[in-house]
Amino acid sequence: MHLAYPAVLSALLFSTGLYGVLARRNAILVLMSVELMLNAVNLNLVAFDVWLSKTAQDTLHSGQALTLFTIAIAAAEIGIGLAIVLAVHRNRGTADIDKLRDTAETDDDSEPDASGAARPEPAEKAEATA
């Protein structure tokens, strides 16, 4: 098989994943798009490993070994990422990335929050938790 076919397929997969990361607002869909990008990289690693082993008569297959490490890292990344997304969804009630900004960044403390109640001062918050 010619090297151009897996390279073009990999470029299409990576472009689709990049579009998903940039355009999606749901955190789970962003994680799926990152996985799509990693699979495009894996396809490139294996394709170039096969192509180089045919030309150099090399039996090391380092591209396939790197692919195994990439798959292991991707599995850990998706496990931790999904755990974080689920914890945020339980606390905030949404997985929308645009709505996950912390409201504590504002300087005006007298402004009411989403429930309509005024936010407590930092000293009041420390006394309430002690």
TABELWO-V837945 format. One record per pair of residues at least 4 apart in sequence whose ideal C-beta (glycine too) atoms are under 6 Angstrom apart, sorted by sequence separation. I is the first residue (numbers start at 1). J is the second residue. D is the distance in whole Angstrom. If there is no record, write none. Layout:
i=I j=J d=D
i=I j=J d=D
This chain:
i=3 j=7 d=6
i=4 j=8 d=6
i=6 j=10 d=6
i=19 j=23 d=6
i=20 j=24 d=5
i=48 j=52 d=6
i=52 j=56 d=6
i=77 j=81 d=6
i=78 j=82 d=6
i=88 j=92 d=6
i=112 j=116 d=5
i=120 j=124 d=4
i=24 j=29 d=4
i=53 j=58 d=5
i=94 j=99 d=5
i=120 j=125 d=5
i=24 j=30 d=5
i=89 j=95 d=5
i=112 j=118 d=5
i=113 j=119 d=6
i=21 j=30 d=6
i=85 j=95 d=6
i=109 j=119 d=6
i=21 j=33 d=5
i=49 j=61 d=6
i=20 j=33 d=3
i=49 j=63 d=3
i=48 j=63 d=6
i=49 j=64 d=5
i=17 j=33 d=5
i=46 j=63 d=6
i=45 j=63 d=4
i=46 j=64 d=6
i=17 j=36 d=4
i=17 j=37 d=4
i=45 j=66 d=5
i=46 j=67 d=6
i=45 j=67 d=5
i=13 j=36 d=6
i=14 j=37 d=5
i=42 j=67 d=5
i=14 j=40 d=4
i=13 j=40 d=4
i=42 j=70 d=6
i=10 j=40 d=5
i=10 j=43 d=4
i=10 j=44 d=5
i=38 j=74 d=5
i=6 j=43 d=6
i=6 j=47 d=4
i=3 j=51 d=5
i=31 j=81 d=5
i=28 j=85 d=6
i=27 j=85 d=5
i=27 j=95 d=5
i=26 j=95 d=6
i=27 j=97 d=6
i=25 j=96 d=5
i=25 j=97 d=5
i=25 j=98 d=6
